[in-house]
Amino acid sequence: EQEIHVSVRFGALQVLRSAVHNYPSCANIIWAKVQYIVLDLLQMQSLEDQRDANFGLPKEESSIKGRCLVAAIKVIDECLRVSSGFKGTDDLKEYRLQDIQQISDCTINKTIKSAPHFETDVPGPSQNFTLDITLGTNRWIEVIERLLPQGLSHGSATVRTASLTCFAGMTYDVFFSLPENKRDYVTSSSIHAALSDTAPAVRSAACRAIGIVACFPSILSSPSLPGKFIDAIEFNTRNSSTPVRITASWALANLCSSIRFRALDTNPSAGVLDKSAISLLVEIALRLAKDGEKVKSNAVRALGYLLRFIRFNNHSDTVDDPSNSVLCGDPVWLERMVHALMSCVTTGNVKVQWNVCHALSNLFMNDTLRLPDMPWASSVYSILLLLLRDSNNYKIRMHAAVALAVPVSRLDYGSSFPDVVRGIEHVLESLSSNSLSSPSNFKHKGNLEKQVTFTALHLFSFVSPKDDQSLRDFLIKKASFLEDWLKSLFSLFNNVEDQPLANEAINDEDGFSPNVAQKAMLSSAVKSLLDIYTSENQHTVAQRFEQLARSLEL
């Protein structure tokens, strides 16, 4: 209320923000009143700015009133996020590799800053009540028409920052339910602030808003918007302020992710940027890969997404197809991008390293590459094995295991295949010893074991009597351990078959049915090892593995 001292109002608004964050249904109760409060504070601030220019106002009083306005806008922001279907308070998912990771029967609930339509739904407090997108759309229209024009043009950088931060709670469904002129207002306001505002905090907030909208692949259908986003991102990646470069690089990675989704679509020609724009994205990402750790982490994400869809095989049958020609990349890009990733993995921090593993997974999934012919392939496999074996961080080890499971054939591993098989076997043994490097890794150990299991089965299914004698000798030496390990998997699957399915849903991107796909992988691995032992006249071992193979057929 106006008659309450402004410092008390400030504290009350902070309480309201926390209430809406923790009890989302409160948003419906307080919406109209909070909107009135923000309007009142904006008008009051405008009048006092005029008086301040003419007569002067105590600096302390003016400051606390500005903080009060910012707090009120943050309450509006929370209410908008609730009504928009916003989920979570964490950064974009780095842990769950949506189109790469193949095994894990438990979902990691690491949520995201917004809820793009292609992201997997994660249970959270906001799902405890029915979401009405129409309500969210109407509230956004009200705010865009009544509040944000004053907030975005306000003389205080903190007010402008808070106003732009509202856009970071936008979701796909609400954004594309807005009238076109309102969508244009969101994007044009963000781009204008990113290019023209002098305050670093405002530029950073603008880049985050751009990064959120860039998560929506449909924006690529616009003839001009992606280019404007790239210009704003590129401009801010050169800013002297580190926080600005961090959010600009984050927006870059999100935009590259959307391009990746569209490029891999069944109709890639619709909404894919031209080759010059793709080239610019590559150059920006390569430059940022030499920046500080937080910027580098996002640059690595961007490089991985670009490596997923750019076609580096200039002799591909689809090159003459106009829908694919824009996706063709200079082979020099490939060398520079891989070199940048290798450099980052040796010099970067933990987050940089696991993002490099993710990026290498994307690289391996690019079907235009002939991995055995790549001069860098053996170095990449060696780095992944090193991380999988020696890293103290289990998340990095899991990401490395994921990457090693991506190649789809024995040929893709080239001359590194024996080393990769030996490496994964050593990791299996070390995990079975129940040694744990630090308590912080405990919660990740289960997922690491499952991913290493998947990767090992994947690799063992490729072994054959034609492999090098040294590899065959190694597998003979490890026959006893492998037999015990495989039997433990058998008992696991038998227990699953004897019990009803768990209530927890298994996401198709993170796991698969243990009764079908995993059993088929297990059978393939056992038969491949059996062939090795039979060809090497290891009759006793071969008999035991033959019994294992038969038990799988029952």
Long-range contacts (C-beta under 8 A, 24 or more apart in sequence): 2-40, 6-61, 6-64, 6-65, 6-68, 7-64, 9-68, 10-64, 10-67, 10-68, 10-71, 13-37, 13-68, 13-71, 13-72, 13-74, 13-75, 14-71, 16-75, 17-71, 17-74, 17-75, 17-78, 20-75, 20-78, 20-79, 20-82, 21-78, 22-125, 23-125, 24-82, 24-125, 24-126, 24-128, 24-129, 25-128, 25-129, 27-78, 27-79, 27-82, 27-83, 30-75, 30-79, 31-79, 31-139, 34-72, 34-75, 34-76, 34-79, 35-76, 35-142, 35-143, 35-146, 35-147, 37-72, 38-69, 38-72, 38-73, 38-75, 38-76, 38-147, 39-146, 39-147, 41-65, 41-68, 41-69, 41-72, 42-69, 42-147, 42-150, 42-151, 42-154, 45-69, 45-154, 45-156, 45-159, 46-150, 49-155, 66-156, 66-158, 66-159, 67-158, 69-156, 69-159, 70-156, 70-158, 70-159, 70-162, 73-147, 73-151, 73-159, 73-162, 73-163, 73-166, 74-162, 74-165, 76-143, 76-147, 76-166, 77-162, 77-165, 77-166, 77-169, 79-139, 80-136, 80-139, 80-140, 80-143, 80-166, 80-169, 81-169, 82-126, 83-131, 83-132, 83-135, 83-136, 83-139, 83-174, 84-136, 84-140, 84-169, 84-170, 84-171, 84-173, 84-174, 85-115, 85-126, 85-131, 85-133, 85-136, 85-171, 85-173, 85-174, 86-114, 86-115, 86-126, 86-169, 86-171, 87-111, 87-112, 87-114, 87-115, 87-121, 87-122, 87-124, 87-126, 87-127, 88-112, 88-113, 88-115, 88-122, 88-124, 89-113, 91-250, 92-250, 92-253, 92-254, 93-119, 94-301, 94-351, 94-354, 94-355, 94-358, 95-395, 96-120, 96-509, 96-510, 97-358, 97-361, 97-399, 97-402, 98-509, 99-365, 99-509, 100-358, 100-361, 100-362, 100-365, 100-402, 100-403, 100-406, 101-402, 101-451, 101-509, 101-510, 102-402, 102-405, 102-454, 102-511, 102-512, 103-450, 103-451, 103-453, 103-454, 103-510, 103-511, 103-512, 103-518, 104-447, 104-450, 104-451, 104-510, 104-511, 105-450, 105-502, 105-504, 105-506, 105-510, 105-511, 105-514, 106-446, 106-447, 106-504, 106-510, 106-511, 107-504, 107-505, 107-507, 107-510, 108-447, 113-168, 113-208, 113-212, 114-168, 114-169, 114-170, 114-171, 114-212, 114-215, 115-171, 115-172, 116-171, 116-172, 116-215, 116-216, 117-172, 117-173, 117-216, 118-217, 118-261, 119-215, 120-507, 120-509, 133-173, 133-174, 133-177, 134-177, 136-171, 136-173, 136-174, 136-177, 137-174, 137-177, 137-178, 140-170, 140-174, 140-178, 140-182, 141-178, 141-179, 141-182, 144-178, 144-182, 144-185, 144-186, 148-185, 148-189, 152-189, 152-193, 157-197, 157-199, 157-201, 157-202, 158-201, 160-193, 160-197, 160-199, 160-202, 160-205, 161-199, 161-201, 161-202, 161-204, 161-205, 162-205, 164-189, 164-190, 164-193, 164-202, 164-205, 164-206, 164-208, 164-209, 165-205, 165-208, 165-209, 167-208, 167-209, 167-212, 167-213, 168-205, 168-208, 168-209, 168-212, 169-212, 170-209, 170-212, 170-213, 172-215, 172-216, 172-218, 175-213, 175-216, 176-216, 176-218, 186-213, 187-213, 187-219, 187-225, 187-228, 190-232, 191-228, 191-229, 191-231, 191-232, 194-232, 194-233, 194-235, 194-236, 195-231, 195-232, 195-235, 200-239, 200-241, 200-243, 200-244, 201-243, 203-236, 203-239, 203-241, 203-244, 204-241, 204-243, 204-244, 204-246, 204-247, 205-247, 206-232, 207-232, 207-233, 207-236, 207-244, 207-247, 207-248, 207-250, 207-251, 208-247, 208-250, 208-251, 210-251, 211-247, 211-250, 211-251, 211-253, 211-254, 211-255, 212-254, 214-251, 214-254, 214-255, 214-258, 215-254, 215-257, 215-258, 216-258, 217-258, 217-259, 217-261, 217-262, 217-271, 218-271, 219-258, 220-258, 220-259, 220-262, 220-271, 220-272, 220-273, 221-270, 221-271, 226-255, 226-273, 226-277, 227-273, 227-277, 229-255, 230-255, 230-273, 230-277, 230-280, 230-281, 230-284, 233-284, 234-280, 234-284, 237-284, 237-287, 237-288, 237-295, 242-292, 242-294, 242-295, 245-288, 245-291, 245-292, 245-295, 246-294, 246-295, 246-298, 249-288, 249-291, 249-294, 249-295, 249-298, 249-299, 249-302, 250-298, 252-281, 252-284, 252-285, 252-288, 252-298, 252-299, 252-302, 253-298, 253-299, 253-301, 253-302, 253-305, 255-281, 256-281, 256-285, 256-301, 256-302, 256-305, 256-306, 257-301, 257-305, 259-305, 259-306, 259-309, 260-305, 260-306, 260-308, 260-309, 260-362, 263-309, 263-327, 264-308, 264-309, 267-323, 268-323, 268-324, 268-327, 269-322, 269-323, 269-324, 269-326, 272-326, 272-327, 273-326, 274-326, 275-325, 275-326, 275-328, 278-306, 278-310, 278-326, 278-327, 278-329, 279-330, 279-333, 281-306, 282-306, 282-310, 282-329, 282-333, 282-337, 285-337, 285-340, 286-336, 286-337, 286-340, 289-340, 289-341, 289-343, 289-344, 290-340, 293-348, 293-349, 293-351, 293-352, 296-344, 296-348, 296-352, 297-348, 297-349, 297-351, 297-352, 297-355, 299-340, 299-344, 300-340, 300-341, 300-344, 300-348, 300-352, 300-355, 300-356, 300-359, 301-355, 301-358, 301-359, 303-337, 303-340, 303-341, 303-359, 304-341, 304-355, 304-358, 304-359, 304-360, 304-361, 304-362, 304-363, 305-362, 306-337, 307-334, 307-337, 307-359, 307-362, 307-363, 307-366, 308-362, 308-363, 308-365, 308-366, 309-366, 310-334, 310-366, 311-366, 311-368, 312-366, 312-368, 312-369, 313-368, 313-369, 313-370, 316-368, 334-369, 335-376, 338-363, 338-376, 338-380, 339-376, 342-376, 342-379, 342-380, 342-383, 345-383, 345-387, 346-383, 350-393, 350-395, 350-396, 353-387, 353-391, 353-393, 353-396, 353-399, 354-393, 354-395, 354-396, 354-399, 357-384, 357-387, 357-396, 357-399, 357-400, 357-402, 357-403, 358-399, 358-402, 358-403, 360-384, 360-403, 361-399, 361-402, 361-403, 361-406, 364-403, 364-406, 364-407, 364-412, 365-406, 371-407, 371-411, 371-412, 371-413, 371-414, 372-411, 372-412, 372-413, 372-414, 372-415, 377-414, 377-416, 378-414, 378-415, 378-416, 381-413, 381-416, 381-419, 381-420, 382-416, 382-419, 385-419, 385-420, 385-423, 388-423, 388-424, 388-427, 388-452, 389-423, 389-426, 389-427, 389-430, 392-437, 392-438, 392-441, 393-441, 394-437, 394-441, 394-444, 394-445, 394-447, 394-448, 395-444, 397-427, 397-448, 397-452, 398-444, 398-447, 398-448, 398-451, 398-452, 401-427, 401-448, 401-451, 401-452, 401-454, 401-455, 402-451, 402-455, 404-455, 404-459, 405-451, 405-454, 405-455, 405-458, 405-459, 409-462, 410-462, 410-464, 413-462, 417-459, 417-462, 417-467, 417-471, 418-467, 418-468, 418-470, 418-471, 418-474, 420-459, 421-459, 421-460, 421-463, 421-471, 421-474, 421-475, 422-471, 422-474, 424-452, 424-455, 424-456, 424-459, 425-456, 425-474, 425-478, 425-481, 425-482, 427-452, 428-452, 428-453, 428-456, 428-481, 428-485, 429-481, 432-481, 432-485, 453-489, 454-518, 454-521, 456-525, 457-518, 457-521, 457-522, 457-524, 457-525, 458-521, 460-525, 460-528, 460-529, 461-521, 461-524, 461-525, 461-528, 462-528, 463-528, 463-529, 463-531, 463-532, 464-528, 464-531, 464-532, 465-531, 465-532, 465-535, 465-536, 467-532, 472-532, 472-535, 472-536, 475-529, 475-532, 475-533, 476-532, 476-533, 476-536, 476-538, 476-541, 479-529, 479-533, 479-538, 479-541, 482-529, 483-541, 483-544, 483-545, 483-548, 486-522, 486-525, 486-526, 486-548, 487-548, 489-522, 490-522, 490-548, 490-551, 490-552, 493-518, 493-519, 493-522, 519-552, 522-552, 523-549, 523-552, 523-553, 526-552
